[in-house]
Amino acid sequence: MKKIVNTVHELETPCFIIDEERLRNNTLQLQTALQTYFSHSIFSYSVKTNSLPWLLTYLKNSGCYAEVVSEDEYMLAEALGFSNGDIVYNGPLKSKETFFHALSKRNIINIDTNRELLWLVEFSQQNTILAKIGLRVNIDMEALLPGVTDYPQDGSRFGFDIENGEFESALAYLKSNNITLSGLHLHRTTKTRSVDGYLKLCRFAIAIAKNYGLDLEYIDIGGGFYGDKPNAPTYNDYFAGIKNVLQEYFDLQKLTIIVEPGNAIAASCFDFLSSIIDVKKIKQHYVVTIDGSRNDIDPFFHKDSYFYEIYTAHPHDEQIKKVKRQIIVGCSCLEYDRLFEMHDTYKLTTDNKILFKFVGAYTMALSPVFIRYFPNVYVYKEKYILIRPRWTYQKLILDT
């Protein structure tokens, strides 16, 4: 396997390709906008979105924090050099060991479960708490902005509920044990990713701070932003709106704003290249099989279209002929592993490759070890450099 190749046609497929320039632009644009509107801010990358070590190292070297939601993610971030205050530890799956470790390393910890409150007090009885402690608030986003959430009747499953007194009880528990609350965690993504959703969250934060007399060091607004998508809100749109609302109550010369982007950073800078391995005629249409799968580019199986480009190594006469219908399918043995159709276009052949674009968010993290193991990963910077070779059966055997 070649470590460095010059052209797309030399790449061993299937593979993911990172466009380093696009990644750099995504990172700089968000950092610039955040620093334009806030004197104190933290850009904490959502590790769950794409946990590729090369990517995490790149973002660490760019001045980003790591936002993690499990023991495994926490240990990965530490192993890659995140430590001593540049990790934001969220989610319900924290382990007690890493929770204590994060406290001792002065990382930011947003409490999401009752057991974490107990752990926090246990730790405080023997140690001075130097970490910043926040509470995740359960947010009924449907009440704030109707029609933008899943499970509108049940609400979010995360955080402490204000309406039924859970949040107030958590506050009282911290106070009774002389533990200072540093911040609020308000992550709540909407289906529309609109600026208005974030404005509603900010007004909600103000109401909480007023009602409970909170003197906060930080507001963690979470993630869920659009990135460089055309005709969508920009980082400036989001952060200008957030600033305008929060400054109505908070002193932004003292308050730190934390954001946790994932999709906005990773989605557009990863592509997935696959080769056509077979074309057969079934009934009156053609079935075109690639060596990738829908699992690789759409693990939620919810997309009905993809951004893609088709490459031809050796054009020939057959590709001048148009055919009525072609179904592009994945390499798995699942009947529903179907990606898209082409109508009244030239006939594809095994000389073609298909590049699926903008597939860096949640794809690599959610792709299963199913039938075909993890593919090659290349980074593109004038040439294609292999940064993670594909997994083989030996990798699985060595890990057992």
DRENMIKOL-736096 format. One record per residue (C-alpha): residue number from 1; residue in three letters; z, x negated, y. Coordinates in nm, 4 decimals, m for minus. Each point is the difference from the previous one (the first is absolute). Example, Ala and Ser with C-alpha at 12.3 -4.5 7.8 and 13.67 -1.06 7.14 Angstrom:
BEGIN
> i; aa; w; u; v
> 1; ALA; 0.7800; m1.2300; m0.4500 $
> 2; SER; m0.0660; m0.1370; 0.3440 $
END
This chain:
BEGIN
> i; aa; w; u; v
> 1; MET; 0.0000; 0.0000; 0.0000 $
> 2; LYS; m0.1025; m0.1439; 0.3368 $
> 3; LYS; 0.2816; m0.0396; 0.2509 $
> 4; ILE; m0.2368; 0.0033; 0.3010 $
> 5; VAL; m0.3385; 0.1706; 0.0198 $
> 6; ASN; m0.2460; 0.0511; 0.2831 $
> 7; THR; m0.1514; 0.3462; m0.0528 $
> 8; VAL; 0.0916; 0.3451; m0.1240 $
> 9; HIS; m0.2344; m0.0370; m0.2940 $
> 10; GLU; 0.1976; m0.2980; m0.1327 $
> 11; LEU; 0.3294; 0.1906; m0.0143 $
> 12; GLU; 0.1396; 0.0935; m0.3377 $
> 13; THR; 0.0500; 0.3760; 0.0020 $
> 14; PRO; 0.1893; 0.2172; 0.0266 $
> 15; CYS; 0.1943; m0.1543; 0.2853 $
> 16; PHE; 0.1807; 0.0710; 0.3228 $
> 17; ILE; m0.1153; m0.1856; 0.3107 $
> 18; ILE; 0.2217; m0.0583; 0.3029 $
> 19; ASP; m0.1744; m0.0359; 0.3333 $
> 20; GLU; 0.2350; m0.2441; 0.1718 $
> 21; GLU; m0.1506; 0.0523; 0.3444 $
> 22; ARG; 0.0505; 0.3754; m0.0230 $
> 23; LEU; 0.3582; m0.0537; m0.1169 $
> 24; ARG; 0.0636; m0.2318; 0.2933 $
> 25; ASN; m0.1443; 0.2546; 0.2430 $
> 26; ASN; 0.2060; 0.2842; m0.1461 $
> 27; THR; 0.3178; m0.2047; 0.0266 $
> 28; LEU; m0.0630; m0.1288; 0.3528 $
> 29; GLN; m0.1022; 0.3386; 0.1356 $
> 30; LEU; 0.3189; 0.1638; m0.1242 $
> 31; GLN; 0.2210; m0.2864; 0.1171 $
> 32; THR; m0.1635; m0.0042; 0.3430 $
> 33; ALA; 0.0368; 0.3737; 0.0507 $
> 34; LEU; 0.3603; 0.0005; m0.1199 $
> 35; GLN; 0.0956; m0.2859; 0.2321 $
> 36; THR; m0.1849; 0.1612; 0.2909 $
> 37; TYR; 0.2193; 0.3094; m0.0045 $
> 38; PHE; 0.3348; m0.1277; m0.1279 $
> 39; SER; 0.2141; m0.2942; 0.1099 $
> 40; HIS; 0.1700; m0.0076; m0.3388 $
> 41; SER; m0.1929; 0.0930; m0.3117 $
> 42; ILE; m0.0355; m0.0825; m0.3687 $
> 43; PHE; m0.3223; 0.0273; m0.1976 $
> 44; SER; 0.1137; 0.0361; m0.3613 $
> 45; TYR; m0.2828; 0.0205; m0.2537 $
> 46; SER; 0.0362; 0.2628; m0.2736 $
> 47; VAL; m0.0044; m0.2077; m0.3195 $
> 48; LYS; m0.0543; 0.3023; m0.2244 $
> 49; THR; m0.3410; 0.0598; 0.1581 $
> 50; ASN; m0.1398; m0.3232; m0.1401 $
> 51; SER; 0.2354; m0.2622; m0.1408 $
> 52; LEU; m0.2536; m0.2771; m0.0605 $
> 53; PRO; 0.1958; m0.3243; 0.0569 $
> 54; TRP; m0.2851; m0.1611; 0.1954 $
> 55; LEU; 0.0033; 0.2932; 0.2423 $
> 56; LEU; 0.3789; m0.0061; 0.0415 $
> 57; THR; m0.0048; m0.3739; 0.0684 $
> 58; TYR; m0.2773; 0.0448; 0.2556 $
> 59; LEU; 0.1975; 0.2702; 0.1837 $
> 60; LYS; 0.3234; m0.2008; m0.0144 $
> 61; ASN; m0.1791; m0.2934; 0.1598 $
> 62; SER; m0.1276; 0.2422; 0.2656 $
> 63; GLY; 0.3549; 0.0899; 0.1011 $
> 64; CYS; 0.0422; 0.3254; m0.1928 $
> 65; TYR; 0.3075; 0.1267; m0.1809 $
> 66; ALA; m0.0155; 0.1479; m0.3512 $
> 67; GLU; 0.0949; 0.3635; m0.0564 $
> 68; VAL; 0.1119; 0.0389; m0.3626 $
> 69; VAL; 0.1221; 0.2953; m0.2054 $
> 70; SER; 0.1227; m0.1408; m0.3318 $
> 71; GLU; 0.1737; m0.2958; m0.1591 $
> 72; ASP; m0.3341; m0.1355; m0.1220 $
> 73; GLU; m0.1570; 0.0161; 0.3448 $
> 74; TYR; 0.3082; m0.1544; 0.1576 $
> 75; MET; m0.0021; m0.2925; m0.2437 $
> 76; LEU; m0.3750; m0.0467; 0.0466 $
> 77; ALA; 0.0375; m0.0136; 0.3777 $
> 78; GLU; 0.2836; m0.2526; m0.0238 $
> 79; ALA; m0.1952; m0.2148; m0.2458 $
> 80; LEU; m0.2863; m0.0117; 0.2501 $
> 81; GLY; 0.2257; m0.1179; 0.2807 $
> 82; PHE; 0.1245; 0.3189; 0.1674 $
> 83; SER; 0.3750; m0.0394; 0.0481 $
> 84; ASN; 0.2856; m0.0164; 0.2480 $
> 85; GLY; m0.0801; 0.3100; 0.2008 $
> 86; ASP; m0.3735; 0.0578; m0.0411 $
> 87; ILE; 0.0172; 0.2640; m0.2730 $
> 88; VAL; 0.0407; 0.3742; 0.0588 $
> 89; TYR; 0.1511; 0.1537; m0.3143 $
> 90; ASN; m0.0775; 0.3710; m0.0432 $
> 91; GLY; m0.0285; 0.2651; m0.2690 $
> 92; PRO; 0.2227; 0.1441; m0.2744 $
> 93; LEU; m0.0686; m0.2690; m0.2645 $
> 94; LYS; 0.2069; m0.2865; 0.1417 $
> 95; SER; 0.2080; m0.1853; m0.2562 $
> 96; LYS; 0.3637; m0.0743; 0.0730 $
> 97; GLU; m0.0573; m0.3736; m0.0413 $
> 98; THR; m0.2894; m0.0192; 0.2477 $
> 99; PHE; 0.1772; 0.2434; 0.2319 $
> 100; PHE; 0.2952; m0.2379; 0.0243 $
> 101; HIS; m0.2343; m0.2956; 0.0317 $
> 102; ALA; m0.1906; 0.1679; 0.2835 $
> 103; LEU; 0.3288; 0.0661; 0.1795 $
> 104; SER; 0.0998; m0.3656; m0.0283 $
> 105; LYS; m0.3413; m0.1145; 0.1286 $
> 106; ARG; 0.0174; 0.2167; 0.3139 $
> 107; ASN; m0.3024; 0.2068; m0.0952 $
> 108; ILE; m0.0529; 0.3512; 0.1330 $
> 109; ILE; 0.1111; 0.2666; m0.2467 $
> 110; ASN; m0.0756; 0.3693; 0.0371 $
> 111; ILE; 0.2339; 0.2062; m0.2174 $
> 112; ASP; m0.1765; 0.2724; m0.2000 $
> 113; THR; 0.2491; 0.1001; m0.2740 $
> 114; ASN; 0.3677; 0.0786; m0.0407 $
> 115; ARG; 0.0530; m0.2893; m0.2381 $
> 116; GLU; m0.1083; m0.2420; 0.2719 $
> 117; LEU; 0.2758; 0.1330; 0.2243 $
> 118; LEU; 0.2517; m0.0789; m0.2743 $
> 119; TRP; m0.1488; m0.3472; m0.0508 $
> 120; LEU; 0.0137; m0.0633; 0.3728 $
> 121; VAL; 0.3705; 0.0758; 0.0169 $
> 122; GLU; 0.0671; m0.2063; m0.3120 $
> 123; PHE; m0.1776; m0.2961; 0.1581 $
> 124; SER; 0.1803; 0.0469; 0.3324 $
> 125; GLN; 0.3416; m0.0195; m0.1651 $
> 126; GLN; m0.0605; m0.3639; m0.0901 $
> 127; ASN; m0.2636; m0.1126; 0.2500 $
> 128; THR; m0.0928; 0.0301; 0.3641 $
> 129; ILE; m0.3165; 0.2061; 0.0319 $
> 130; LEU; m0.2493; m0.1901; 0.2123 $
> 131; ALA; m0.3101; 0.1950; m0.1012 $
> 132; LYS; m0.1333; 0.2846; 0.2090 $
> 133; ILE; 0.0695; 0.3335; m0.1710 $
> 134; GLY; m0.2058; 0.3141; 0.0546 $
> 135; LEU; m0.0005; 0.3483; m0.1462 $
> 136; ARG; m0.3176; 0.1667; m0.1114 $
> 137; VAL; m0.0170; 0.3501; 0.1422 $
> 138; ASN; m0.1393; 0.2873; m0.2025 $
> 139; ILE; m0.2674; 0.1501; 0.2231 $
> 140; ASP; m0.1358; 0.3511; m0.0321 $
> 141; MET; m0.3381; m0.0969; 0.1420 $
> 142; GLU; m0.1382; 0.3442; m0.0729 $
> 143; ALA; 0.2479; 0.1449; 0.2510 $
> 144; LEU; m0.0998; m0.2587; 0.2598 $
> 145; LEU; m0.3759; 0.0199; m0.0583 $
> 146; PRO; m0.1136; 0.2800; m0.2333 $
> 147; GLY; m0.2782; m0.0528; m0.2503 $
> 148; VAL; 0.0071; m0.3789; m0.0266 $
> 149; THR; 0.2108; m0.0688; m0.3097 $
> 150; ASP; m0.0003; 0.0391; m0.3739 $
> 151; TYR; 0.2751; 0.2196; m0.1507 $
> 152; PRO; 0.0599; 0.1915; 0.3248 $
> 153; GLN; 0.2650; 0.2240; m0.1599 $
> 154; ASP; 0.2078; m0.2830; m0.1479 $
> 155; GLY; m0.0337; m0.2560; 0.2748 $
> 156; SER; 0.0327; m0.3745; m0.0505 $
> 157; ARG; 0.1945; m0.1408; m0.2936 $
> 158; PHE; 0.1268; m0.3011; 0.1970 $
> 159; GLY; 0.2913; m0.0644; 0.2313 $
> 160; PHE; 0.3116; 0.1900; 0.1060 $
> 161; ASP; m0.0358; 0.3636; 0.1060 $
> 162; ILE; 0.1302; 0.0948; 0.3425 $
> 163; GLU; m0.0120; 0.3780; m0.0476 $
> 164; ASN; 0.2351; 0.0102; m0.3002 $
> 165; GLY; 0.2432; m0.2626; 0.1324 $
> 166; GLU; m0.0953; m0.2906; m0.2288 $
> 167; PHE; m0.0982; m0.2225; 0.2930 $
> 168; GLU; 0.3219; 0.0738; 0.1901 $
> 169; SER; 0.2041; m0.0726; m0.3138 $
> 170; ALA; m0.1750; m0.3357; m0.0398 $
> 171; LEU; 0.0734; m0.0855; 0.3631 $
> 172; ALA; 0.3656; 0.0926; m0.0432 $
> 173; TYR; 0.0235; m0.2070; m0.3177 $
> 174; LEU; m0.1349; m0.3071; 0.1778 $
> 175; LYS; 0.2315; 0.0513; 0.2963 $
> 176; SER; 0.3080; 0.0472; m0.2199 $
> 177; ASN; m0.0755; m0.3348; m0.1619 $
> 178; ASN; m0.0629; m0.1775; 0.3331 $
> 179; ILE; m0.3689; m0.0548; m0.0710 $
> 180; THR; m0.2315; 0.0056; 0.3005 $
> 181; LEU; m0.3229; 0.1990; m0.0188 $
> 182; SER; m0.2791; m0.2078; 0.1518 $
> 183; GLY; m0.3032; 0.2213; m0.0369 $
> 184; LEU; m0.1856; 0.3052; m0.1234 $
> 185; HIS; m0.2836; m0.0045; m0.2508 $
> 186; LEU; m0.2498; 0.2772; 0.0798 $
> 187; HIS; m0.2943; m0.0686; m0.2303 $
> 188; ARG; m0.1888; 0.3258; m0.0612 $
> 189; THR; m0.3755; m0.0168; m0.0439 $
> 190; THR; m0.2122; 0.3041; 0.0782 $
> 191; LYS; m0.3304; 0.0930; m0.1592 $
> 192; THR; m0.1697; m0.0222; 0.3387 $
> 193; ARG; 0.1568; m0.3338; 0.1078 $
> 194; SER; m0.0126; 0.1399; 0.3510 $
> 195; VAL; 0.1670; m0.1519; 0.3053 $
> 196; ASP; 0.1766; 0.3323; 0.0517 $
> 197; GLY; 0.1856; m0.0446; m0.3277 $
> 198; TYR; 0.1589; m0.3211; 0.1276 $
> 199; LEU; 0.0889; 0.1610; 0.3311 $
> 200; LYS; 0.1842; 0.2739; m0.1890 $
> 201; LEU; 0.1888; m0.2658; m0.1999 $
> 202; CYS; 0.1017; m0.1762; 0.3212 $
> 203; ARG; 0.1295; 0.3201; 0.1587 $
> 204; PHE; 0.1911; 0.0675; m0.3220 $
> 205; ALA; 0.1560; m0.3477; 0.0239 $
> 206; ILE; 0.1084; 0.0697; 0.3569 $
> 207; ALA; 0.1610; 0.3285; m0.1049 $
> 208; ILE; 0.1926; m0.1737; m0.2784 $
> 209; ALA; 0.1195; m0.2807; 0.2277 $
> 210; LYS; 0.1163; 0.2512; 0.2615 $
> 211; ASN; 0.1685; 0.2382; m0.2423 $
> 212; TYR; 0.1959; m0.2713; m0.1807 $
> 213; GLY; 0.0535; m0.2400; 0.2888 $
> 214; LEU; m0.1767; m0.2854; m0.1770 $
> 215; ASP; m0.0380; m0.3392; 0.1635 $
> 216; LEU; m0.3000; m0.1314; m0.1921 $
> 217; GLU; m0.1428; m0.3501; m0.0272 $
> 218; TYR; m0.3234; 0.1120; m0.1649 $
> 219; ILE; m0.2251; 0.2904; m0.0859 $
> 220; ASP; m0.2095; m0.0476; m0.3142 $
> 221; ILE; m0.3012; 0.2244; 0.0519 $
> 222; GLY; m0.1523; m0.0802; m0.3414 $
> 223; GLY; m0.3713; m0.0241; m0.0708 $
> 224; GLY; m0.2914; 0.2304; m0.0671 $
> 225; PHE; m0.2195; m0.1124; 0.2902 $
> 226; TYR; m0.3762; m0.0063; m0.0054 $
> 227; GLY; m0.1350; m0.3523; 0.0174 $
> 228; ASP; m0.3471; m0.0878; 0.1225 $
> 229; LYS; m0.1518; 0.3307; m0.1087 $
> 230; PRO; m0.2696; 0.1227; 0.2419 $
> 231; ASN; 0.0765; 0.3138; 0.2031 $
> 232; ALA; 0.3693; m0.0147; m0.0928 $
> 233; PRO; 0.3073; m0.0739; 0.2159 $
> 234; THR; 0.0368; m0.3673; 0.0880 $
> 235; TYR; 0.3162; m0.2093; m0.0085 $
> 236; ASN; 0.0107; 0.0309; 0.3789 $
> 237; ASP; m0.0121; 0.3787; m0.0304 $
> 238; TYR; 0.2918; 0.0020; m0.2440 $
> 239; PHE; 0.2235; m0.2507; 0.1761 $
> 240; ALA; m0.0639; 0.1251; 0.3525 $
> 241; GLY; 0.1010; 0.3486; m0.1119 $
> 242; ILE; 0.3079; m0.1238; m0.1860 $
> 243; LYS; 0.1108; m0.2006; 0.3019 $
> 244; ASN; m0.0472; 0.2889; 0.2425 $
> 245; VAL; 0.2296; 0.2230; m0.2042 $
> 246; LEU; 0.2687; m0.2500; m0.1005 $
> 247; GLN; 0.0469; m0.1333; 0.3543 $
> 248; GLU; 0.1069; 0.3480; 0.1108 $
> 249; TYR; 0.3369; m0.0738; m0.1607 $
> 250; PHE; 0.0201; m0.3542; m0.1388 $
> 251; ASP; 0.0070; m0.3284; 0.1901 $
> 252; LEU; m0.3066; m0.1712; m0.1469 $
> 253; GLN; 0.1205; m0.3345; 0.1355 $
> 254; LYS; 0.2752; 0.0197; m0.2613 $
> 255; LEU; m0.1465; 0.2155; m0.2776 $
> 256; THR; m0.2107; m0.1608; m0.2749 $
> 257; ILE; m0.2913; 0.2005; m0.1400 $
> 258; ILE; m0.0809; m0.0618; m0.3677 $
> 259; VAL; m0.3323; 0.1043; m0.1500 $
> 260; GLU; m0.0962; m0.0237; m0.3671 $
> 261; PRO; m0.3805; 0.0080; m0.0264 $
> 262; GLY; m0.1706; m0.0431; m0.3338 $
> 263; ASN; m0.3232; 0.1939; m0.0177 $
> 264; ALA; m0.0876; m0.0969; 0.3589 $
> 265; ILE; 0.0085; m0.3685; m0.0940 $
> 266; ALA; m0.1232; m0.0161; m0.3586 $
> 267; ALA; m0.2479; 0.2841; m0.0476 $
> 268; SER; m0.3025; m0.1224; 0.1898 $
> 269; CYS; 0.0171; m0.3688; m0.0895 $
> 270; PHE; m0.0354; 0.0417; m0.3782 $
> 271; ASP; m0.3269; 0.0865; m0.1754 $
> 272; PHE; m0.0679; 0.0429; m0.3709 $
> 273; LEU; m0.3157; m0.1388; m0.1586 $
> 274; SER; m0.1299; 0.1335; m0.3304 $
> 275; SER; m0.3115; m0.0555; m0.2084 $
> 276; ILE; m0.2096; 0.2659; m0.1662 $
> 277; ILE; 0.0248; m0.0628; m0.3738 $
> 278; ASP; m0.2026; 0.2910; m0.1351 $
> 279; VAL; m0.2435; 0.2736; 0.1029 $
> 280; LYS; m0.0812; 0.2797; m0.2429 $
> 281; LYS; m0.1714; 0.3344; 0.0257 $
> 282; ILE; 0.1983; 0.3041; m0.1115 $
> 283; LYS; m0.1763; 0.3338; 0.0208 $
> 284; GLN; m0.1922; m0.0207; 0.3287 $
> 285; HIS; 0.2280; m0.2372; 0.1899 $
> 286; TYR; 0.0980; m0.3665; m0.0197 $
> 287; VAL; 0.3503; m0.1304; m0.0713 $
> 288; VAL; 0.0634; m0.3329; 0.1703 $
> 289; THR; 0.3015; m0.1893; m0.1369 $
> 290; ILE; 0.1726; m0.2737; 0.2013 $
> 291; ASP; 0.2528; m0.2603; m0.1175 $
> 292; GLY; 0.2617; 0.1387; 0.2401 $
> 293; SER; 0.1865; 0.3288; m0.0139 $
> 294; ARG; 0.1148; 0.2746; 0.2290 $
> 295; ASN; 0.3489; m0.1318; m0.0736 $
> 296; ASP; m0.0939; m0.3119; 0.1968 $
> 297; ILE; m0.1081; 0.1700; 0.3211 $
> 298; ASP; 0.1506; 0.3501; m0.0061 $
> 299; PRO; 0.3171; 0.0006; m0.2143 $
> 300; PHE; 0.1123; 0.3342; 0.1441 $
> 301; PHE; m0.3360; 0.1495; m0.1095 $
> 302; HIS; m0.0250; 0.2043; 0.3187 $
> 303; LYS; m0.3072; m0.1371; 0.1771 $
> 304; ASP; m0.3318; 0.1810; m0.0122 $
> 305; SER; m0.2013; m0.2765; 0.1675 $
> 306; TYR; 0.0093; m0.3767; 0.0436 $
> 307; PHE; m0.1338; m0.2600; 0.2383 $
> 308; TYR; m0.2273; m0.2202; m0.2056 $
> 309; GLU; m0.2938; m0.2399; 0.0098 $
> 310; ILE; m0.2480; m0.0748; m0.2779 $
> 311; TYR; m0.1232; m0.3536; m0.0619 $
> 312; THR; m0.3106; m0.0951; m0.1928 $
> 313; ALA; m0.0406; m0.3484; m0.1431 $
> 314; HIS; m0.3567; 0.0413; m0.1260 $
> 315; PRO; m0.1945; 0.2929; 0.1485 $
> 316; HIS; m0.2750; 0.1313; m0.2228 $
> 317; ASP; m0.2454; 0.2854; m0.0184 $
> 318; GLU; 0.2370; 0.2351; m0.1795 $
> 319; GLN; 0.2209; 0.0142; 0.3069 $
> 320; ILE; m0.2822; 0.1473; 0.2042 $
> 321; LYS; 0.0053; 0.3091; m0.2186 $
> 322; LYS; 0.2253; 0.2800; 0.1173 $
> 323; VAL; 0.2035; 0.2090; m0.2435 $
> 324; LYS; 0.1599; 0.3366; 0.0627 $
> 325; ARG; 0.3566; m0.0630; m0.1092 $
> 326; GLN; 0.2153; m0.3001; m0.0947 $
> 327; ILE; 0.3716; 0.0160; m0.0822 $
> 328; ILE; 0.1898; m0.3239; 0.0574 $
> 329; VAL; 0.2890; m0.0246; m0.2462 $
> 330; GLY; 0.2765; m0.2471; m0.0776 $
> 331; CYS; 0.0486; m0.2205; m0.3013 $
> 332; SER; 0.3011; 0.1798; m0.1455 $
> 333; CYS; m0.0110; 0.2404; m0.2919 $
> 334; LEU; 0.1072; 0.2921; 0.2170 $
> 335; GLU; m0.2485; 0.2792; 0.0463 $
> 336; TYR; 0.1156; 0.0566; 0.3563 $
> 337; ASP; m0.0535; m0.3631; 0.1040 $
> 338; ARG; m0.2892; 0.1037; 0.2234 $
> 339; LEU; m0.0380; m0.1429; 0.3487 $
> 340; PHE; m0.2981; 0.1474; 0.1829 $
> 341; GLU; m0.3541; 0.1297; m0.0385 $
> 342; MET; m0.3297; m0.1078; 0.1499 $
> 343; HIS; m0.2848; 0.2457; 0.0482 $
> 344; ASP; m0.3695; m0.0632; 0.0596 $
> 345; THR; 0.0470; m0.3769; 0.0263 $
> 346; TYR; m0.1397; m0.3018; m0.1789 $
> 347; LYS; 0.1143; m0.0582; m0.3541 $
> 348; LEU; 0.2877; m0.2428; m0.0393 $
> 349; THR; m0.0206; m0.2776; m0.2596 $
> 350; THR; 0.2260; m0.2652; m0.1500 $
> 351; ASP; m0.1231; m0.2367; 0.2714 $
> 352; ASN; 0.2013; 0.1995; 0.2537 $
> 353; LYS; 0.3552; m0.0490; 0.1195 $
> 354; ILE; 0.2015; 0.2587; 0.1929 $
> 355; LEU; 0.2456; m0.1070; 0.2699 $
> 356; PHE; 0.2674; 0.2609; 0.0735 $
> 357; LYS; 0.1378; m0.0613; 0.3477 $
> 358; PHE; 0.3430; 0.0433; 0.1626 $
> 359; VAL; 0.2018; 0.0357; m0.3220 $
> 360; GLY; 0.3038; m0.2207; 0.0643 $
> 361; ALA; 0.2719; 0.2654; 0.0311 $
> 362; TYR; 0.1899; 0.1036; m0.3156 $
> 363; THR; m0.2912; m0.0902; m0.2276 $
> 364; MET; 0.1083; m0.3373; m0.1364 $
> 365; ALA; 0.3639; 0.1136; m0.0052 $
> 366; LEU; m0.0735; 0.3159; m0.1993 $
> 367; SER; m0.2794; m0.1171; m0.2302 $
> 368; PRO; 0.1350; 0.0178; m0.3556 $
> 369; VAL; m0.0287; m0.2545; m0.2776 $
> 370; PHE; m0.2322; 0.2427; m0.1749 $
> 371; ILE; m0.2970; m0.1034; m0.2153 $
> 372; ARG; m0.0973; m0.2800; 0.2380 $
> 373; TYR; 0.2657; m0.2156; 0.1620 $
> 374; PHE; 0.0339; m0.1112; 0.3618 $
> 375; PRO; m0.3274; m0.1420; 0.1368 $
> 376; ASN; m0.0756; m0.3137; 0.1985 $
> 377; VAL; 0.0977; m0.0127; 0.3665 $
> 378; TYR; m0.2002; m0.2072; 0.2486 $
> 379; VAL; 0.0520; m0.0667; 0.3679 $
> 380; TYR; m0.3079; m0.0320; 0.2163 $
> 381; LYS; m0.0075; m0.2543; 0.2817 $
> 382; GLU; m0.3582; m0.1286; 0.0168 $
> 383; LYS; 0.0180; m0.0423; m0.3785 $
> 384; TYR; 0.1693; 0.1975; m0.2751 $
> 385; ILE; 0.3200; m0.1673; m0.1210 $
> 386; LEU; 0.1728; 0.1176; m0.3170 $
> 387; ILE; 0.3688; 0.0571; 0.0775 $
> 388; ARG; 0.1060; 0.1940; m0.3097 $
> 389; PRO; m0.1901; m0.0237; m0.3296 $
> 390; ARG; m0.0335; 0.3087; m0.2118 $
> 391; TRP; 0.2694; 0.0815; m0.2507 $
> 392; THR; m0.0918; m0.0508; m0.3637 $
> 393; TYR; 0.1783; 0.0937; m0.3194 $
> 394; GLN; 0.1693; m0.3429; 0.0103 $
> 395; LYS; 0.1740; 0.0987; 0.3251 $
> 396; LEU; 0.1451; 0.3080; m0.1635 $
> 397; ILE; 0.1112; m0.1928; m0.3088 $
> 398; LEU; 0.1689; m0.2690; 0.2092 $
> 399; ASP; 0.1895; 0.2678; 0.1926 $
> 400; THR; 0.1447; 0.1632; m0.3107 $
END
